[in-house]
Amino acid sequence: MKKDIKFHPVTGVKLAIAKEEVNGQTEWGVYIINLNMIELKNLMITSKGYGTMNGEEKKTSTLRHMIEELGPQSIAKVEPIDPNLFSLNNEFWVSYYILDQIFDKKFVFVEGSMDKSNIQYIPDLDLEGVLHP
């Protein structure tokens, strides 16, 4: 059972939503950044959006992504994200292994966190966006 699994605190892993120019178009994506000096294995990332949009309660579908291996000090694009969803809370649940230990963390980009005033240069990505520690 989940209560019997010992989860260790997550360090050295960040999530970012950043924009890049592709063929003259701005595309937004969600990125996972491994700042650790060791690889992460079997990353499972679930994402969903929820909140109020145009006065109505909205929920997006839950998406699941699997990354078998993320090397030390490396980055992976998790998924593209539609900027229309920035008016919702966007939740990403990240679980992974280092050696035989499981790590687990929830990252939430709350409504309004993608406001233009919060967008900054993210050196690890060489892109502009919002970095969630």
N, C-alpha and C positions, 0 to 999 in steps of 0.2 A: 504494500500500500504506500501511497505517497507520503504519509506521515512517518513511515519507517525509513525513508531515504534522507540521508544527511546532505543538505545543500550547503555549499561553501559560498562565501561572499564573492561577488564578481569584482575583479579589478583588471584594469588594462583593456577593457572592451568598451567601445563607444558606438553609438548609432548616430547617423546624420541623415538629414534630408537636404539634398543639394541639387543645384541646377547646372545643366551643361548645355552648350549649343551643339546641336546635331543637324547638319544640313540646313542651317539658317533658322532652325526652330529651337525654342527653349524647351528642354525636357527635364522633368524633375525625377529624382530617384532616391531610394532609401539605400544607404550603405552601412555595412558593419566594418568596424575598424579594430583590428587586433594589434594592440601596442605591446603585448607580451613578447618575451623572448622564446616562447614555446608555442608550438602549433595547437590549434583547437580542433577537436574531432567531433564529427557527428552533430553539427549545429542544426538545431531545429528552431525555426523562427515562425511564429504565427503572428498575423497582423489582422487588425480589425479597426473600424472607425465607428464612432457612436457620438450622439449629441443631438442638438437641435439645428435644423436647417430650414430656413424660410418658415419658422413657426411650427414646424412638425418634427417629432422625434424620428431620428433616422439611425439605422444601423447598416453597416456594410456587411458583405459576406466575410467570413473568416478565411484568410488565405494561409496556406502552410508551405514553407520552403525548407529544403534540406540542403545543407552544404556539407559534404563529406569531410573536407579538410580545409582549414584556413591557416596558412603558414604564419610563422612568427613575423610580427611587424608588417602585416599585409592587410589588404582591403578587398571586400567583395561587394558587388552590387546585389542587393537582395531582391528589389522589385522596382518597377516604375510606379510613380504615384501621381494621380490626377490632382492638379492644384485646386479643383473644386472641393476636394475633401479636406482642405486646410481649415475650413470653418467647423470641422468636427474634431473631437479628440481622436488621435491616431495612436493606437496601442500596439506595441511590438513585444512579444514575450520570447526571450532568447534563452535556450538551453544548449549546453555543450559539455563535452568531456575534455579534461586535460589528464592524460594518462588514464587512470581508472576512476577519477573523481568527477562527479557531475556538478555543474554550476548552472545557475538559473537567475534571470533578472527580467523585470518588466520595465520597459521604457515607454513613457507616454508623452507624446507631443500634444499638449493641451490646446484647446481651441484658442486661436490667436497667437500661438507660438511661432507661426510662420509669417507673422507681420513683417513688413519690409524693414522696420526698425531693428528687428532681431537678426536679420540676415548679415552674415559676416564671412570673411574669407576663412576657409578651413584648410590650413597648410597640408594636412595629411592627404587630402583629396585633390588639392590644387583647384578647388571649386568654391563657389559661394553657396552658403546655406545656413542651416541651424544645426549645431552640434549638441547632442544630448549626452551628458557625462555618464 
